[in-house]
Amino acid sequence: MPLHSASFDLLAWGMNATPKTDAGYALFNLLRYGISALIMFPASFCAGMTLPLATQILFRRPGQGEPAIGLVYGANTIGAIGGLAFAVHIGLPVLGLEYLVASGAVVDVVLGVALLAVFGGRAHRRQAVAPLLGSAAASVAVAATFDPRKLASGVYRSGKSSIAGAVLGLEHGKTASISVDRNASTLVLRTNGKPDASAVIAPNAGHRWTR
């Protein structure tokens, strides 16, 4: 999560540093996918380990055998569908992108603590309290630092990691992020950082809309 904000600056640097040629475009793509991998790989790797580990643990238990594989994959599928449905239909509109990501991080920590509570000794349970509280507090604190000016910047188009004006509103939907920002006397409506409409506001002169 802390790398999220830095990724905008790295992408802006890469866009401005690479030449506007076919080779430069290829380098830019390598850079942006590398940044995405840097952010997502650690969590994806650790999360991906849970399925084979859970399968192995249950498979070795007496009386389980091969049915354990189906049980784990079935639970994983139900969890994936339920988690996605909650995130898209409830979490995103209610919590917003920032705190939805933070809540996902906290859920992972809570699951780890729950496993320690069930399968670990009393000492492990006491030791798990501090990481749980610390991780929850850190996740919420990092989510609060998400800069709306970066989220609305459209750095992949402009090469700028942050817009110059003030963001008046930013909403994340299922398929797009919509923002309205103001710079001097101009209001700009953006979809995923791309300006779609603007209005020049002048005192006693009405509004002039462009699209």
Protein Blocks (a to p, Z undefined) as FASTA:
>chain_A
ZZmmmmmmmmmmmmmmpccbfklmmmmmmmmmmmmmmmmmmmmmmmmmmmmmmmmmmmmp
ghklmmlmmmmmmmmmmmmmmmmmmmmmmmmmmnommlmmmmmmmmmmmmmmmmmmmmmc
fklmmmmmmmmmmmmmmmmmmmmmpcfklmmnommmnopabdfbdcfbdcddfkbccddd
dehjaccddeehiafbdcdddehkapaddZZ
